[in-house]
């Protein structure tokens, strides 16, 4: 069957509006149905233990000290330290058992026989499950005792310091702040234990797994896991039928003259755009070095091979894991985004043969602003976490302390302005196409995809340190996951479509149809699919079926993207040895493969509700994140960077040797890191959760096991290969700056590519593509 571009555009618009309605309603209910902070938490005698203000202050301590990049809260964050929710909950259970055992039997809990231990366990479980957050929250004597014990433990660990946990002294600046952080962690542990009103499950749908607190998997997790697997088979079959039924063009090189880079005139703005590449390459290299340091911190939590100690440097104090992790995560987003900014600015003159006035100057302004925001944001993270920025400015200029969104609010606003400026510059460049094509044309699609990145980033402005952690997490995942599963995937297929057009392997009209079709699949599943992050953070149980259904559907478009990558590879092979863009195509194919493995296979596995209940916040998630983020989006960004370097290198001086070396170093290193390191540790953690509870799988005792330490050492070659690949890439990018084409004024009449593209509009037969 044949579907027109206009029909696809209408369907895509309907899907987009549907997504907005569902997620908008979700935002409303996130405020209405998330757990409220109590005004006061009091003991059995009416003594005030904590107030709402104390919990709010504790969340600020959590963010200010970047504790989300040391451990996790509600399973989200870094896996180096404990999960604070599970840790506080387990400490409550342990201390309450001791209190009840002494109160009832005048002896230690461990000295009781099985029958009396069971009786104590029943009392503790019942007390933890009962409670209300409205107004004043009254604790039992056992709960009040345990509450104070947890506070003291947090002061000892996060203020006094614990080097075996990688925590320097005064990690939190005062004992009072450590107590406030404990209040915040304890509040999350309590709503993870207490049943919702008129319900038999807790506010976190019984997560984390802790039978001692009464937390075991809800029936919905099993039910919807089965439904998800059925939907995968049914949805996959339906998707394949639809994909094969709709007549979509395939890339082909038969009878096509592929333009040689040397024959294409370049504009001044394109030479300005390519300057984004070396900056991104430097950020990438730093990011991989920090990743290697982070990996070693799991082995030697007090330093780095003793080098820092020999130099008289307190590595844990100067560069603790939390800051290293924050920089590593932020740089991953920044170097990929920087590559894409450059690519987006390079492509318009290629396709239009036109450059607006002062475009080069404006690109340099954007580049300068990017450098200021990157340096300011990364420096602010360090200064804020080290306590150099006091008062209200800590989250404005310093670190917001939320994973992926660590940079202070001022720098976030700067990034948002940068996204908007970039969109405006791309629109200026594409104006000749925008004026002639329909609103669903290829240039429009690129702007929609790029502009959506900035639009969704605005969700990061929807919360402050005083906002409930549940609502904060709701909005944070809007940015983080809708980027990955929504607009990033949209941007991927749009960029690949533009690349095929520029290489003359696909007509513009055909590319528009293919991009819209794949965007329909991506947007139809990916946006609402973000809800699989809402199962265990304090949002209602109905997110389990919603998240299950749409998380399952996310897998289907990734199969199609891989299929398209294979088609593109075949087109490349058919083009013969003279095809000048083989190396960029290698990156595109690698991106499709890793997208399928990381986001598809591993993503589907860990997102099944029953699996996710146990594995949430383990190294299986690390494997998924690395393969999906670097494998899918990183390789595409690198491939497009190679593509534009192919144009800007002086004819006859192009040497792909180092770039090929980097390509294979990255692929082998990534496979080694994920398969030898992350996945084995993840399955060992999963087994520990099954047998000992979630807190045990995130404990220092787990990471200190000989087998786990051996796996961390075995992962080292993979880290080294990735770092070497990044170093080789940086060297080659710098080297190619010295063999760059001379910047000359292009001839009038456009480029070979632009004349062909505009010629399509004059071709009456092209209307058949509609």
ABEGO torsion letter per residue (X at the ends): XBBBAAAAAAAAAAAAAAAAAAAAAAAAAAAAABBBBBABBBBAAGBBABBAAAAAAAAAAAAAAGAAAABBBGGBEBAABBBAAAAAAAAAAAAAAAAAAAAAAGBBAAABBAAAAAAAAAAAAAAAABEBABEBBBBBAAAAAAAAAAAAAAAAAAAAEBAAAGBBBGABABAAAAAAAAAAAAAAAAAAABBBBGBABBAAGGOBBBAAAGBBBBAAAAAAAAAAAAAAAAAAAAAAAAAAABBBBBBBABGBBBBBAAABBBBAAAAAAAAAAAAAAAAAAAAAAAAAAAAAAAABAAEBGGAAAAAGBBAAAABBAAAAAAAAAAAAAAAAAAAAAAAAAAAAAAAAGBBBBGAAAAAAAAAAAAAAAAAAAAAAAAAAAAGABBEAAAAAABBAGBBGAABBAAAAAAAAAAAAAAAAAAAAAAAAAAAABBAABAAAAAAAAAAAAAAAAAAAAABBAABBAAAAAAAAAAAAAAAAABAAAAAAAAAAAAAAAAAGABBAAAAAAAAAAAAAAAAAAAAAAAAAAAAAAGBBAAAAAAAAAAAAAAAAAAAAAAAAAAAAAAAAAAAEAABAAAAAAAAAAAAAAAAAAAAAAAAAAAABAAAAAAABGBAAAAAAAAAAAAAAAAAAAAAAAAAAAAAABBBGABBAAAAAAAAAAAAAAAAAAAAAAAAAAAAAAAAAAAAAEAAAAABAAAAABAAAAAAAAAAAAAAAAAAAAAAAAAAAAAAAAAABBBBBBBBBGEBAAAAAAAAAAABAAAAAAX
